[in-house]
Amino acid sequence: MDHELKYVTANGIRFAYFEVGDGPLVLCLHGFPDTAHSFDLLLPKLAAGGYRAVAPFMRGYSPSGLAPDGDYSPLALGRDVAALIEALGAENADVVGHDWGAYAAYCSANMTPARIRRLVMMSIPHIGGAANSFRQFLCSWYVMFFQLPGIPERRVRRDDFAFIDRLYRRWSPNWSPAAYDLRPVKAALAAPGGLQAALGYYRAMFRNSTRQAWQVLSTKTQAPTLLITGETDGCVGPEVFARIHDAFTGPFEFRLLPSLGHFPHREAADDVGETIVGFLRGGHEK
């Protein structure tokens, strides 16, 4: 995407971000292993729909800054969201969150609900409505692997981050590798402290988790929410969403999209983008 990087300081971190369009703010938050480029195709669609679409590189993902205190917890991510909305000059925003970006959005919606108008969550369940399964336990092997000290850093970095290529193929089996470019992801992970930061999200969530973080994540969310997930997602299986409606007290929509994997907004940008804009417009027309 041929757009200049912009920078803003929020919650003590200098965030790099892309921005397209004018109108109500829509903040687009990426996950792992990804960057703000995850939304290269979605930002113009949001702008065409009448929105100011902003996609930051999350904390620790170069060219955004590392967490000065090493905090990559869900609570820190949630505070980032609220601080970014304020730093960007808005009172509130719609938030599109994918993967870790979804966890950040869930936390922010539960901690600072006045900042969040509507949520579009992709590929990640709300903790308060996630169903366990043996299949999901097997799919989440990498989460436990990332808890180990030192070994994951060496393994993930090996052979030009071939580990990342394999995750994409497993998580989105119907998405041709020719259709995506992992160079921005690998560059962010290769930057000083980048890989440690990305793995720090997982370690803060589990190995170094706190009761407060799990309470915030499991609290029912009141913001109107659209949750999108792919039927062939090799990272989070569709069975995990079996009781997901229980986690929301406000208007809620769930879309299970056939043939799509873990990156629905990238794999079917036109259809998913249209769905997202339609949902957000509905909220502003009421």
N, C-alpha and C positions, 0 to 999 in steps of 0.2 A: 504494500500500500504506500503510495507516494505522498505521505503526509509527514510534516515536520514533528519531531518530538518536542513536547512541551514539558515543563517541570513545575512542580508545586510542592511545598513542604507541608506535611500534615502528620500529626501525631509523632513529631520528632524525626521523621524520615523524609528525605527528598525523593519524591515519586516522579518517574518519567511516565508520560502518557500520550496517547493519540486522541485527537478530538476532531469530530466532524459534525457540522450542522448547527442549527440554532433552535431554541425552544426549550421545553422542559428537559431537565437533566436525566439522562439514562446512564448509569454507571455500570460498565461491563467488566466483570472480574474473572480472570482466568484461574486455572488450576495447575496440576502437575501431570505430566511434564509438558509445560506450555508457557506461553508468554502473552503479552497484549496482542501479538499478531494473530492469536486465536480468533479475534473479532475483525480481521481485515475485511471479510465479506459482509459481516453484519452491520458494522458502523455505517456504511453508506445507505443501507436499507433503513436503518433507524433515522438517519438524517433526512432521507426522502419522505419518511413518515411524519416529519415535523418535530424531530427531537434533536437535542444537543447530546450526541453520543460520545462518551469518554471511556477509554480503555486504558487503565494504568497497568504498568508492570508491578506485580505484587511485591511486598516487602521482601528483600533478599534476592530478587530477580533483576539482574543488571539489564538496563542502566539505572533502575531504582536502587536506592541505598540499602545496605544491610541493616538489620536491627541493631542499634548501638548497644543494647543490653542483651542481645542474643535471644530475644523473646519472639518465638514464632507460634505462640499458642493461639487457639481459636478466639480467646478474648481479645488478644492484641489485634487479630485480623478484624474482629468486629469493631473495635475502636478505630481502626484505620478507615473503615467504610464511612462512619459518621464524620470523622475528621476530614476526609477527602471531600465529602459533600459540602461541608462548611468552607473548606479552603477554595473550592471551585466556585464559591459565591452563591450557592443555592441553599434554601431552607430545607428542602427534602428532594428525594430522587426516586425514580424507579430503578431497581437494581436487577441486572442479569448476572447470575452467578453460575459458573460451570466448575464442577469438581471442587477443589479447595475454595474457589470463589463462592460456591454455594454455601459452604460452611461459614465463610466470612459473612455472607448475607444473612443467613439464619441467625447468627450471633447478633449482628447489628440490629436486625428487626426485633429481636427479643430484648436487647439492652436499651436501644434508643428508637422506639417505635415511631416517634414523631418525625424522624428523619426519612422513613421509608414509606413511599406511597404504595407501590406494588412490587412483587417479586416474580421473576422468571428464573426458576431453578432447573438446572440440567444435570442429569446423570448421577445425582447424589440424593439419597433419601434424607428426610428430617430424622434425626436420632430418636425423636419422640414417637415415630411411627414406623421405624425400620423393623422388618421381620428377619429373623435369623434363618440361615439354611446351611447345610453342609456344603453345598456347592459354592456358596459365597465364601465360606471359610477357606476353601481351596483356592478360589480366585484371589483372595486377599493375602496370599502367601508373602507377597513383596512387602506388605505393611509390617509383618513380624521381622522380616529380613532387615528392614531399615532400622529396627531398634538396636541392632548390633553396633558396637563401637568400631569404627575404622574400616571394617571389611566392606560394607556397602559402598563407601567412597571409592575404594580401589576397584571394586567390581563394576560399578556403574560407569566409571571413567574409561575403562579398558576398551581398546579398539575403536576409538573415536565415538564413545558412548553408544556402542552397538546395543547395549541393554535397552536404551530408549527406543531404538528401531523395533526391537522385539516386542516391547510393550504396545506400541501403536498397532502392530500387526495382530496381536492377540486381542486387544481391546476393541478394534474396529476391523473385523475380519473381512468385511465386504467393501472396504475403502481401499482403493488402489494406492500403494506407496508413491506412485507417480503423481498423485493428486495433492500431496502435501510436502512441505519443505520443513525439515527439522533443524536446519542450520541456525535459526534464531534461538531455538530451545537449547541446542548444544552450546551456543555461544554464551547464553545466560548461565548455564551450569558450569562452563569452563572459566568464567570470570572469577577473580579472587573471592573466595568465600561463598560462591554461588551454589555449588553442589551441597555444601554443608548446610546452607540456609534452606534449600529445598527439602533435604532430609529432615531438617529441624522441625518442619511442620508436623511430620509424622511422629517424631520423638516427643514433641510437646503435647500431642494429642493422646499418646498412649504411655510411653515410658515415663514421661514427666507430667502426666495429667494431674489436674486438680479437681476437687469436688465442685468448685464453683463453675469451672468450664463445662462440665457435664450437665450441671443444673441448667445453665443458660442454653446449651444445645438441645436439651430434652424438653424445655418449656414449650408449650403449644404456641404457635405463631398466629397472630391475628391479621397480619397484612394479607390482602388479596393475593393469591399465589397461583401461578401456572407452573406445573412441574412436568418436564419433558424428559423422557429417557428412551434409549434405543433398545429394540427387542433383542438384538444380537450383541449387546454390550458385554465384552469379556472381562470388564473390570467390576461392574456392579450388575448382577443379574436381575431380571424383571420380577422374580419372586420376592425380592427384598421389599418391593413396594406394595405388597398384598394388603397391608392395613394402613397405608400412608395417610388416608383421609383423617385418621384419628389425631394427627399431629397439628391440625389447623382448625382454628375457631372462626376464621373469616371465610369469604368466598374462595373456593379451591377448585382447580381443574387439573386433571391428570391426563397426559397424552403418552401412550406407548406407541412408538413409531416403528413399523416393520422394516427389517433389513438394515437399520441403522445401528451403529455401534456407540462408542463412548463419546464421540465428538459430533453430535447431531447437527449443531449449528455450522459445522464445517463440511460435513458429509452431504448435507442436503440444504445448502445455504438459502436457496430461493424459497422452498416450502417452509422451512423452519423460521426463516426471517419474516415471512408473511404472517405466520402464526403468532410470532412474538409481537409484531407491530399491531396486529388485530387485537390482541389481548390488552396491550397498553392503551390503545386508542379507546377501547371500550371503557376503560377506567376514567379517561379524561372527558369522555362524552357524557358521563353520568352527572 
